Amino acid sequence: MSARILVAEDDPKQANLVRVYLEREGHSVRLVGDGRAALDQCRSHRPDLVVLDVMMPVVDGLDVCRILRAESEIPILLLTARTTEDDVLLGLDLGADDYLTKPYSPRELAARVRALLRRARVVSADNRAVLRVGDLEVDAGRFEVRVGGRPVALTAKEFGILEVLAGEPGRAFTRAQIIDRAFGFDHFVLERTVDAHVMNLRRKIEDDVAEPRYVQTVYGRGYRLAEPEPEPTATPTPTPEGTPGARR
């Protein structure tokens, strides 16, 4: 699963260490040292994934994340020395797919990159049906979501959560179950992180996030996807009076 990866890190020693580990995985890696260069590289070379340090010169990493997410759905892995929960949630709210706090293990970074790339790849559609709930269509095979026929761009983690819920409509999943199924390797994800991704998901697919039609909260449990409405049954056509078979 080789990919083109952009590493935006202003510490040359750290950047080169990341490059070594990712190149061992077979990836092609570009390095930049500031936020403006990161944006330029993403727009000109369109990498498959960005490893993005939060504290960078020229343009802050969080601003880079916000701008990139407005322009594309490229997977973004944040590197941050800010360890408070609010700092992490801010990055996720801005559209990051995952994060690592410094200091981190380069092996863990490489594993998280693998997980993000797996989720971002289009999976085989051979045995994946399109699920429809009202105007919502979830096509796991094509990694596509539509609402009222309109395509909706989701991040890899938002789609992962929706795919988990769509696998068993009507079933209530706990946050821990969603973390295990949607985030895979990333077992350090906080349960509040799931809530942040769900809120972003609702903003994109719901008409009213305060009263969601699709991704519903099950209090004391977690979340579920509304069940598809049953197909209407055909109503027998009345037999006109005076014709064969009519009641006399």
N, C-alpha and C positions, 0 to 999 in steps of 0.2 A: 504494500500500500504506500508507494512513494508519492510524495507531494511536494509542491513548491511552498516553502514556508518563509515568512518574513519575521525576523527577530528584531524588535525595536527595543534596544537596551543601551543606555548611555555609559555603562561600565564595560569597557573593552574586554577585560578579563572574564567577566561573567558572560558576556555575549559570545566570546569564543568558546567557552566551556559548553554553552548551550548548543552552539553550532556543531561541535565535535560529536555530542551525543545524538543529535538529530541526523547528522550525516551518516553515523553508524547505522541508523535505522533505514538508510537508503533515500533520505529526503534531500532535495536541493534547497539550500539555505542562503538567504540574503540577510545582511546585517545593516542596520541603520542606527544612528545614535541620537536622533531627536524626533519629535513628533511631526514636524513639517515634512521631514524626509520620509517618515512612515506613510503619511497620507499620499505623497507623491508616488512612492513605490507601489502602493495598493492601487492607485488609479492607472498607472502605466503598465504594471506587470501582472496585476490580478492574481495574487498568490492564493493558494488553497486554504491557508490558515495563517493567522497572525499571533505571535507571542509578543505581548505588549506590556512593557514596564509602565507603571503608573507615574513614577517620578521621573520626568524627562524634561530637557530644556526645550525652548522655543514654543512648543505646544504640549501641554500636559497630556499624559496618557489617557485620562478620563475624557478629555475633550476629543482626543483622537478616536476613542471608542464610540462616543456619541455621534461623531461625524460619519465614521465608517458604517455604523448601524443604520444611519439615515440613507446611506447610498447603496448598501448591499447587505447580504446575509452571510458574509464570510465569517467562519468560526473565529472567535477571539478568546485567547487565553491570557488573562491578566496576571502580571507579576507585581505583587505589592508588599511593601514593608509595613503598611497600615494593617494592624491586626484586629481592630475593633470590628464588631459585627456590623455596625452602621456603615463603616467604610466599605466592607465587602458588599453589602446590599446595595450601596450606591452604584458600585461598578456593575452589578447585575441589572439594576434598574436601567442603566444606560445601554444595556444590550450585550454585555459580555456573556459568553457561554460557560466559562469556568474561570477559576482563579487559583493561584498558589501564593502563599505568604512566604516571605523571605525570613530566614534562609530556608532553602528547599533542596531536595535531592534531585540532581539532574535525571536520575533514572525515573523518579516519579513524574517529572515534567514530560519525559519521553512517553511514559505510559498514558498520561492524560492527553497528550497530542494524539496518540493512537486512538483513544476512545472518542475524541472529538471528530477525527477524520472518519471513523466508522459510522458515526451517527449522521455525518454530513453527506456520506455517499448515497447515491440512489440505489436502493436495494432492489432485488429481483421482484418483479410483479407477478411471477408465475402463479403463486398461491395467495396473493393478497387482493382481496376484494375492496372496492370503494365503499366505505361506510357513509350512509346518509342519515342525518338527523335534522329534520326540517330543511332549512336552506343550507345547512352545513354539510360539506363533503370532505372526507378525509381519505386521501389516496396514498396509502403507505408505500405502495410499490413505486410511485413516481415522486414521492416526497413532496406532495402537493396538498394544499388545503384551499377550498373555495367556499365562499359564503354568498349565496344568491348568484352563483356563477362567476363571481369576481374572485380572482386569485388573491390569496393572502400570504404575504411573506412572513415566515416564522424563523426564529433562530433554531439551531439544532436542538437545544434543550427544550424550548417551547414545543417543538414538534414531538420530541421524545415523550414529554408528559402527555400530550394529546394522543399520541399513538398508544401509550399504555392504557389510558382511559377508554379509547375507542376499541381496544381489543376485547373488552367486556362491558358494553354499554349497560348502565344501570347498576353496576357493581361499585360499591364504595371502597376506594383504596386509601389506606393510611398514607401519611407523608413518608413514612419509612419504606413502605412498599414501592411508592413512586420513585424514591431515591434509588432503591435497589434495582428496579427495572429500567428506569430511564437514564440514570447517570452511571450505572455500571461500576467501573473501577473507583469512581469518586465517592467512597464511602464516608468521607469527611464532610460531605455537604450537610449544612444545617437545615433543620425542618423549616425554619423561616425563609430559607432560600427557595424552597418549593413554593411558598406563598408568594414570593416576589415574582417568580416566573409565571405562576398562574395569573397574577394580576396583569402582567404584560400580555399574556395570551388572551385574556378577556378583553383587554383594550382593543385587540385586533379583530376578534371574531364576534363579540357581543354587541347588540344594539344599546344595551344599558348594563354597564358593569355592576351597578347596584342590585339589579335583578337579572342575573344571567340565565339565559335559556339553555345553554349547552353545558358549560363546565360549572357544575353545581357544587356548593359546599354541603357536606354532610356533617353537621355539628357533632363534635365528640369523636369523629372518625377521620374525615379527610375530604376527598373529592370524588365525584363520579361524573361520567358523561351521560346526559339524558338519553333514555332509550328511544330508538326510532319509533315513530308512530306506525301502528299496524296499517297494512294496506287495506283500503276500503273494500268491503265485499260487494260483489255485484248484486243489485236489486233486481229480482225477477220482473220481467216486463208483464204487466197485466194483460190477460187475454181478453180481447174485445168480446162483448156480448154478441151471441149469434154465430160465433165461429166455432169450429170443432174444438172440443176441450174446454169450452167456456162453461161456467157453472150455470145451471138452469134452475 
